Amino acid sequence: MMGQAPPQAARARPLARPANAPAYPDRAPADPAVLARGKALYGVHCNFCHGSDARGGEGGPNLLRSELVLNDQHGELIAPVVQNGRPDQGMPPTNLTSSQVSDVAAFIHAFKVGGYDISRMTPPTVLVGNAQAGEAYFAATCASCHSVTGDLKGFGAKFSDPKILQNTYLMPGAGGRGGRGDQSLLHVPPTTVTISPPSGPKVSGRLLRIDDFIVTLAEADGTQRTFRREGDIPAVDIHDPMQPHKDLLPKYTDKDIHDLTAYLVTIQ
């Protein structure tokens, strides 16, 4: 009957593994090209919440101990969660395709785990890079927008934990959940949007929500306005001050990140 919730047995949920299945099953090695793609996508979309080793600690749960992830084979169970998100738990949806989620799943499944995480090798500090190389990277990549004597003056002195410093510069404005970063120490301007209706004046303000159907903004006086979207109408121009940081995420190498962190902590 319409309006009634489906029986519990009919609701989608991960299939239970056999009782004799190993707690952390070994999986066949994935193609190196697939792992490379999955690692890059994971770094952009998942790393900040679930940690670089997928064991949590960055505001999101440990993926390697997740029943859903353990039951998943090629991303078929992970995809609905990644694509739809879990808004009630602070996880936003992504626009990854099923093929891309499959690559991410292959990367996650590649981690070797044990009952006591005996294979986990947590470095005692993230300060393992070369500060001089980091200074050179900063000059070539970051100095066009930032200055260590201007907006970043005393940046390193603001953080008692280099890991928080690292998370903060990697994605400033990402939010204050868990170990992502201490955004209270930065002044990140909001994302704004300009709407150009087919007729009438343009409307600009702080972006509150956007999807395939609507876009909502708050004008300077706090008034919220919502526009219905039909394809490219009205024209929507998003101004995200963090876009350069987002563009860098898939380009960083591990060495770049370590070197840059080692340099930034010296800015006292």
N, C-alpha and C positions, 0 to 999 in steps of 0.2 A: 504494500500500500504506500502511495506517495506520502512523503512527509515523515515517515518512520525511519529511524536509523537502521542501517543494515545489521543483521545479527553479528555478534562478535566473531563468530567463526568465519564470516564472509569478508571481514575487513582485511585489507592488504597488510601483510606483515612478513618479516623474513621467515623463510622456511627453517625449521629446527634441524640442526645437524644430528646425525646418528649418535647414539649414546656412546659408541666406542670411537668416535672421531677424535683425533688429537686436539688439544686445546688451541694450539697454534700450528696449524698444518703447514708443511713445506709446500711451496708452489714452484712450478717449473719456471726457469729463468725467462724473463721477457726479452723481446728484441731490444737491443741498445737504442735504436732510433725511437721506439715507443717510450722507453724510459726517459730519454732526453726530452721528448715533447711533454710527457707527464710531469717531469720535474719542473719545467718552465711554467706550465700552467698552475701547478700546485704552489709555486713560489709567488705567483701573482694573486691567486684567489683564496688560498687556504692557509698559507704559512703563518699569517699574523694571529690567527685564532688557535690553530692546532699544532703549531711549533714546527720547526724545520725537520724534526724526526717523526712527526705525526703522533707524538705521544702526549700532546696537550701541553698545558702549562702556559699558554698564551691567551687564555680567555675561553678556549674551547676544549671539548673533551678529548681524551686519548682515543684516537681512531683505531689503533692496533688492538685494543681490547673491546672494541665495539662489536656486539653480536651481529649487527647488520653488515659490518665490514668483513667479519670472519666468514659469514655465509656468502658474501658476494664473490662472484667469479671474474666477471669482466666488466664491472660497472653497472650491471643491470639493476642492482638494488641501491647502489649509491646514487645513480642518476636522478631519480625523483627527488631525493633530498637536496642534492646540489642545485638542481634546476628550479625547484619550487621554494627552497629555503625552509627555515623553521622560525618564522617571525616571532613566535611566542618565546623562543629561546635566544633571540638576538641574532639569528643567522639569516642574512639576506639571500634572496635568490640570485642566481647567476645566469648568464646567457650562453653558457657552454653547451655545445652540441653533445649528443650521445657518444659520438666518436671521441670527442675531447675528454669527456668524463671517463671513457674507457681507458684512455691514456693515463689520466690521473690515477685511476684505480690500479693500473699496472704498477705505477710508481709506488703507491702506498703498499701494495702487496709485496713489493720487493724488499721491504724491511724485514730483517731477521729478528724474531722476537722469541723470548722464552718466558717461563712462568714467573721469573724474578727479573726479567729484562736484563739478563746477564750479558747480552750483547750490546747493551746501551753504553756508549762511551761519551759521557757528558764532559766537555772541557771545563777545567776549573775557572776559566775566564774567557771572554770573547776577545780579549786584548792579545791577539796572536798575530796581528798584522804588522806591517812596516809603516811607521808614521811618515817617513820621508816620501815613500811611494804614495801614501794617502794624500799628502799635501799636493803632490803633482797631479793626482787624479782630481782633487778638488779644484785646482787652478784650471784644468782643462774642461771640466764637466759642470762644475757648480758655481764658479766665480761670476758667471754672467748674470746670475740672479741673487747671489748671496755674498756677503762680505764678513770676514772674521773680525773686522774692526767696526762693522755696522750692525746689521740685524742679528748676526751670530756672535757678537761680542760676549765673551764669558760663557759660551755655550757649554763647554765641557764641565765648567764648575757648577752647572745647574743640576747635574745628575750624580747621585751617589752610587748608582749601579750602571756600569757601561752597557749592560744588556738593554736597559731601558733607553739609554741614549741612542743605541743602535736602532731599536724598534721605532723610536720617535722620528729620527731623520729619514728612515726608510719609507714611512707612510705617515707624515704629520696629518692630523685631522682625522685619523681613522677611528678615533673614539677612545674612551677610557676604560675599556674592559680588560681585566686581568693584566697581563704583562705586555700589552701592545706598546705602550709608551705613555709618558706623562705629558698629556696635551695641555695641562694647566700651565706649563712652563713656556708654551708657545702662543703666539697670536695668529692663528690660522684664519684668514678671511673665509666667509661662507661661499658656497657655490651659488652663483646667480644665473638667471636665465632671462632672455629677451624673447618675447612673443610678438610675431608680426602677423596680425590677422589679415585676411584678404581685403578687408575694409576697416578703416579706423586707424587710430594711432598705435604705435608699438607700446607694449607694456613690459616693464622690467621689474625685477625684484628677486628676493632670495628664493632659491628653488626648494620646494617642500616635498614634491612628489612628481615623478614622471613615469609613465609606462606607455604601452602602445595605444592607449585609449584616451588618457587625460594627462594634463600637466597642471600642477598647482604651484602657485608662488605667493609670497607675501610681499606686498609693496612696502615702501619706506615707512608709512604710517601704521603698518601692521595689518592692513586689510588683506585678506586672502582672496585670491581669484583663481578660478579653475576654468580651463579651456578644454573642450573636447577635441581630440585629434582624429583626423581621417587621413591616414597616410602622411604626406608632407604638408598638410594644411591643418593649422597654421604653421608657418615656419618657426622653428624653435632653435634658438642659438644659446647653447650652454657655455657658461664661463666658469670653468673649474680651475681655481688657482693651484690645485695640487696635480693637475694633469702632467706637468713635467716630471714629477716624482713617480707617477703611475707609469709613464712611458719608460722610465729608467728601470723599473722592477724586472722586466724580462731580460734586460741587457747586462745587469750587474753579474760579474763572476763572484765566486766566493772570495777570491783574492781582493777584488775591488772593495767588497763590503768590509773585510777584515782590515785592509789598509786604511780605508776612510774612517772607520771607527777609531783605529789607533791614533789617527791624526786629530780627529774632532775632540777627543778627551784632553788633548793638550791645549785647547783653546780656553785658557783660564782668565 
